[in-house]
Amino acid sequence: MKIAVPSPGKDLESDVDSRFGRASGFIVYDTDEKTFIVADNSQNLNAAQGAGIQAAQNVSSTGAGVVIAPSFGPNAFKVLKAAGVKAVTCSAGTVKATIEDYLNGKLSESDAANVEGHW
């Protein structure tokens, strides 16, 4: 399974980004291989609109089955759901701790967006 987490950093000890759509990138951890990649999302940093949708498409294209972030807007949530990617909310912390919390059953799948759209 692949788990994506938004982060401004490039490793598992990096903080979780509080933003989903405008995160500079996503750390995508492969639980089977115990490896990760950093998926660039910088094209959305200054997007006038649609950043959440594009970020959701980026996450989906990595093969991630789960994305963990502090918040998801309604459009991003719809795109993730349509792609079969589980949206899981978390609080602040490191990417590594967040992934461990999910794998240990401390975080659960969201059933709806938890912030309003920006437009």
N, C-alpha and C positions, 0 to 999 in steps of 0.2 A: 504494500500500500504506500502511496505517496501522500505526504501531508505538506501543504503550503502555508507559510506564515509570513505576513508582511514585515519587512525589517529594513531599516536604513543601513544595516551592517552586512557583512559578507560571511559570517560564520555563526555557529550555533550558540555562541555566548553573546551574540548581539541582542539588543532589546527588540521587543515586538513593537512595530510601528503602530501608533494609535489610529492611523489612517489606513483604510483599505484601498480605495481608488487612487489616492495620490501618494501611496507608498513608493519609494524609489525602486523597490524590488521585493521579490519574494524568495525566501529560502524554502526550497522544496526538498524535504527529507524522505528518503526511501527506506521504509522500515524493514524491508527484506534484505537489502544490500548494506544497510547501515551507512549510506553515503548521502550527500546532498549536493544540489546545484543552486546557483543564484540565478533567478529569472529576472531579467531587467524589466522595469515598469516605468522608466524615466520619461517616456513619451507622455505620460499622464500627469507629470508634476505640475504643469502649467496649463493643462487642458481647460478650455472655457466651459465645456460641459461634456458629459459622457464618460468621465474618468472611471467611475465605478463599473460601468458596462464593459469598457475596454479592459480593465483590470481583471474582471471576472472571466473574460475571454482568454486573457493571458494565462490565468491560473488553469483554466480548463485545458489549454493547449499543452501544458506541461505533463498532463496525465494524472494530476493530483485528484484523488477521490475525496479529499477533505481539505478545507481551508479554515484556519483558525485565526480570528481577528477580533479586536474589541468591538467593532461595529460593522454593520452592513446596511446600506441603503436599499430601498425597495427595488430599484432597477438592477442593481448588482445581484441582489438576492434572487430575483427572477431568472437572471441569466445562469447563475450557479445551479439553481434547481433544475432548469431545463437541460443543463449539461450533465446532470447526475452527480454534481459535486456537493457534498455535505458542507453546510455553513455552521461553524461552531464558534461561539463567542468566548472570549477570555478577558482577563484583566492584564495589567502591565506585568512585565517580567521578561526573562530571556526567552529566546526561541527554544532553546533546549528544555527549560523547565516547563514551558507551555506544551511542548510535544509530549513530555513525560506525563504531565497532568492528564492530557487527553488519553494516552495509552493506558493510564492507571484508572480510567473511568471517572476522573474528577471534573471533566467538562462534557457537556452533552450538545447534541445537534439542536440548532435553532429551528423553530417552525415558522418564523417570519422575520422580516427586517426589524432592526431595533433602533434605527434612526430614520428621520424623514429625508426625502430627497432634497437636494440642494437647489433644484430649479422648480 
